[in-house]
Amino acid sequence: MARSNLAVTTIATGNGSIFMASALPRNVYATVLDASDTHVAKVSAPTGQQSSLWASSTTITAVEANPGGLNTVLAVSSASVTSLTLVDAQGSTLYSQSPGMVYGADSDAIDGASSDQVFAGVYIVAPAASTYLGGTPLTRFDAAAKTSTPIGTLPDGGALGGSTLDEVFVTPISADRVFGGFQASRLSGSQFVSSGSAVYTFNPGQANSLVRTTTQVH
């Protein structure tokens, strides 16, 4: 769709339904579902030429493109296990983790015209089946250095006044280049426990810098 005259142009067609799509200036990455499986198609915006990035599978794979070249590929299996791969603009793997998913980012720049954010780094968590994010590692991947840094271990239910088996919810990571933080809350019976929450902060550029800042959030 063109902004100037709101004209719509079909660049490619194919079989199946588009589950989600993410666009960069010259390519569109589409997750395509059909009756029995799914695959990711890379479509050239200028020519409409298609290529399959990930072959057909029962695992749902989705691509989120970023103008800075730090693109995320999230795969969710039929057993709800998440796998994360970070790839550059050429499709080369920069980082991978399973289980894993991106749970926040710090932005290097924002394009005011397109509202696109160029990530300086992304934060990666490893959800657990029983405790969600409780007691799991928090990692930052730096877009410029192409390296990962362990920020620390997210608090488990025991650190929040309950059992280590309790589920823990963590707010998405909010950070800039020098300071970051989040709120962690313990759940009991799918309900937040009023006395089981705390704020944690960290230095994005420093390994193992995660510390507890408050004892309770009201």
C-alpha positions in Angstrom: 0.0 0.0 0.0 1.5 3.4 -1.0 1.2 6.3 1.3 1.0 8.9 -1.4 -2.2 7.7 -3.2 -3.4 4.8 -0.9 -3.1 2.5 -3.9 -2.8 -1.2 -3.1 -0.6 -3.5 -5.2 -0.4 -7.2 -5.0 3.3 -8.3 -4.9 2.9 -12.0 -4.6 0.3 -14.8 -4.2 0.4 -18.4 -3.0 -1.4 -21.1 -1.2 -2.4 -21.0 2.5 -3.2 -18.3 4.9 -0.9 -15.6 6.3 -0.7 -15.9 10.0 1.6 -12.9 10.4 4.0 -10.8 8.4 6.9 -8.5 9.0 8.4 -6.1 6.5 11.7 -4.5 5.8 12.3 -2.0 3.0 12.9 -4.7 0.3 11.5 -7.9 1.8 8.4 -9.2 3.6 8.7 -12.3 5.9 5.3 -14.1 6.1 4.3 -17.0 8.3 2.0 -19.1 6.1 -0.4 -21.7 7.5 -2.1 -24.4 5.5 -4.2 -27.4 6.4 -1.4 -29.5 7.9 1.7 -27.4 8.5 3.4 -24.0 8.4 6.4 -22.4 6.8 8.1 -18.9 6.5 8.3 -17.3 3.1 10.6 -14.5 2.2 9.0 -12.3 -0.5 10.9 -9.6 -2.4 8.9 -6.4 -2.4 10.2 -5.1 -5.7 9.9 -8.3 -7.7 7.5 -10.6 -5.8 10.0 -13.5 -5.9 9.4 -16.0 -3.1 11.8 -18.3 -1.2 11.2 -20.6 1.7 13.3 -19.7 4.8 12.1 -22.5 7.0 10.6 -25.7 5.6 7.1 -26.9 6.3 6.7 -28.1 9.8 4.0 -28.5 12.6 6.0 -25.9 14.5 4.7 -22.3 14.0 7.6 -20.0 13.2 7.3 -16.2 13.0 9.8 -13.5 12.0 9.9 -10.0 13.4 12.1 -7.8 11.3 14.0 -4.8 12.6 15.6 -2.0 10.5 18.9 -2.4 12.5 19.3 -5.9 11.2 18.6 -7.6 14.5 15.6 -9.8 13.4 13.9 -12.3 15.7 12.7 -15.7 14.7 10.3 -17.3 17.3 9.2 -20.9 16.9 6.4 -22.4 19.0 6.1 -26.2 18.9 2.9 -28.2 19.3 4.0 -28.8 22.9 4.1 -25.0 23.4 7.9 -25.0 23.7 9.4 -21.7 22.4 12.7 -21.5 20.6 14.4 -18.2 19.7 16.9 -17.3 16.9 18.3 -13.9 16.2 19.4 -13.4 12.5 20.9 -10.6 10.6 19.6 -9.1 7.3 21.3 -11.9 5.3 19.6 -14.6 7.4 22.8 -15.6 9.2 22.3 -16.8 12.8 23.6 -14.4 15.5 22.2 -16.2 18.6 19.9 -19.0 19.4 18.3 -20.3 22.6 15.7 -22.9 23.5 13.5 -22.4 25.4 13.7 -18.7 24.7 11.8 -15.6 23.7 12.5 -11.9 23.4 11.0 -10.1 26.4 12.2 -6.5 25.9 14.7 -4.2 24.2 16.6 -1.0 24.6 16.4 1.3 21.5 19.3 2.9 19.8 17.2 5.2 17.6 13.7 5.8 16.5 12.7 6.7 12.9 10.0 9.4 13.3 8.6 8.9 9.8 8.1 5.1 10.1 8.0 4.8 13.9 10.5 2.0 13.6 12.9 1.4 16.5 16.5 0.3 16.0 17.4 -2.0 18.8 20.7 -1.5 20.7 20.0 -4.8 22.4 17.3 -7.3 23.2 16.5 -9.1 26.4 15.9 -12.9 26.3 14.1 -15.1 28.8 13.7 -18.9 29.0 10.1 -19.6 30.1 9.6 -22.8 32.2 6.5 -24.9 32.0 5.8 -25.0 35.7 7.0 -21.6 37.1 6.8 -19.5 33.9 9.7 -17.0 34.5 10.5 -17.8 38.1 14.2 -18.8 38.6 15.1 -18.6 34.9 18.0 -16.7 33.3 17.8 -13.2 31.9 20.2 -12.5 29.0 21.0 -9.4 26.9 22.2 -9.6 23.3 24.0 -6.5 22.1 23.3 -5.6 18.4 26.6 -3.8 17.8 29.0 -6.2 19.5 27.0 -9.4 18.5 27.6 -10.8 21.9 25.3 -12.0 24.8 25.7 -11.0 28.4 24.0 -12.8 31.4 22.2 -10.1 33.4 21.2 -12.4 36.2 18.6 -15.0 37.4 15.0 -13.9 37.7 13.5 -14.3 41.2 11.7 -17.5 42.0 8.6 -17.8 44.2 10.8 -18.4 47.2 12.6 -15.0 46.8 9.2 -13.4 46.7 7.9 -14.9 50.0 6.4 -18.1 48.8 7.4 -21.5 47.4 10.0 -22.0 44.7 7.3 -23.9 42.8 5.1 -20.8 42.6 4.6 -19.2 39.2 6.3 -15.8 38.8 5.2 -13.0 36.4 7.7 -10.5 35.3 6.8 -7.2 33.5 8.4 -6.8 30.1 11.9 -5.4 30.5 12.1 -1.6 30.4 15.6 -0.3 29.8 17.8 2.3 28.1 21.5 2.1 27.5 22.5 2.6 31.1 19.7 1.5 33.4 16.9 -1.1 33.3 14.3 -2.6 35.6 11.2 -4.7 36.0 8.6 -5.7 38.5 8.3 -9.4 39.5 5.2 -10.8 41.2 4.4 -14.2 42.7 1.2 -16.0 41.7 -0.9 -18.3 43.8 -4.0 -20.0 42.3 -3.6 -17.8 39.2 -3.9 -14.7 41.4 -1.2 -12.1 42.2 -0.1 -12.2 45.8 -0.1 -8.6 47.3 2.9 -9.3 49.5 4.8 -11.2 46.9 6.1 -8.5 44.5 9.4 -6.6 44.2 11.2 -4.3 41.8 14.6 -5.4 40.3 17.1 -3.2 38.5 20.3 -3.8 36.5 23.0 -2.2 34.4 22.5 -3.3 30.7 26.2 -3.3 30.0 27.3 -5.2 33.1 27.2 -9.0 33.5 25.3 -10.3 36.6 24.2 -6.8 37.7 20.6 -7.7 38.6 19.7 -6.6 42.1 16.5 -6.4 44.2 15.6 -2.7 44.7 12.4 -2.8 46.8 10.9 -5.4 49.1 7.3 -4.9 48.1 5.3 -3.1 45.4 2.0 -1.5 46.4 
